[in-house]
Amino acid sequence: MDTSTAPSYRGYRFPCQIIAHCVWLYFRFNLSFRDIQEMMLERGIAVSHESIRLWCLKFGAEGL
């Protein structure tokens, strides 16, 4: 992937691996934002479903 078109995760509280994983879960398995929130909480990561929704809006279209 060209670095000029790579998504910028700068300024986000969570590392890019967590953001990318949440976005991947949403689009790959068609889970709800709250389902993903619960899955991340089981892994010890407290993230709101609203944050996941915003990540999917911002980073989901870039991967298509």
N, C-alpha and C positions, 0 to 999 in steps of 0.2 A: 504494500500500500504506500502510496506517495505521502510523504510527511506533510505536504501542503494541504492535502485533503483529509488528513487524519483528524478525528474529533479532538477538541481541546477540553480536557477535564480540569483545567486550571481554575482555582477558586471554589472548588467543591469540597465539602467536608470529608467525603468518603473517597478512598483510593479508586483509581480508574478500574481496577479489577472488579471491585464490588459493583460499581455502577454498570459496567459492561455485562456482568453476570445477571443482574436484575433485568436489564433490557433484553438480554438473550432469553431468559426464562419466559418473559412476557410474550415475546414474538414466537419462540420455538414451540412452546407448549400451550399457548393461549390460556394462561392462568390469569386470574384477576389480580389487581394490585394488592388487595388484602391477602390473597393466598401467598403471594411473593413476600409480603411483609412478614407473615407468619413463618415462612420457610427461613427467612433470614434471621428471625428472632430465635429459631431453634438452633441456629449456628452461632448465636451470641452477638448478633449484629442488630441493633435497634434502629430501624429506619422506617419512616412513615410511608403509608401508601401514597400520600400526595407527592412525596419526593420521587417515588418510583414512577408515578404518572408523568411528572415533569421530565424526568430522565428519558422516558420512552418517547415523549414528544420531541425532545431535543436531539437525542442520539439515535433513535430508532430509524428515522428517515435517512440518516447518513449511511447506514449500513445496507440499505436496499439498492 
